[in-house]
Amino acid sequence: MSDSDFTLKTKGAQAVVIRRSFEAPAEKILAAFLDPALLTQWMGAPEMPLSVCEVDAQAGGRYRMAWTRPDGSQAWMAGRFAEIAPGRIVASEIHRPDWTQGEMQVTTDVVDHEGRGHLRRIVEFGTPEARNATMGTMAPGTIAGFDRLEALLGQEAKAAT
């Protein structure tokens, strides 16, 4: 699928709003954000795969992920789920190395509309400077990951028929 319906826009001084629709139901899209077996297939890049993926998918549960760089070093992301409900995930997120300048809050909402799952992800950075520093690099990586997610969801749909 083309990234033609992908958008990434600023919101206020510290947030970005990411939107994308998928040819999959909302339930399947959210599951792909919580299931380590699915996350390792779409999150990351071929040259920097997700090599550690631990998810305690419940309110108050923690998650931890690491990507292995070509040189063998790792980049980490971790956080805690504040809410997991039908159509919604709310979690904190922190990175090591800390390219985001502190903890972020990430709200992922997905709704079904006209046969597609529509995702809205709000990423609230700790400072305006942190948000602004990521604006040039956030879209390409997000688009690539979401394209892999779209392909994965399509494979699952074909396997179910």
Protein Blocks (a to p, Z undefined) as FASTA:
>chain_A
ZZklgccddehjlbccddddddddfklmmmmmmmmklmmmmgccfklccfbdcddddehi
acddddddfkopacddddddfbdcehiacddddddddfkopadddddddddeehiacddd
ddddfbfklmmmmmmmmmmmmmmmmmmmmmmmmmmmmmmZZ
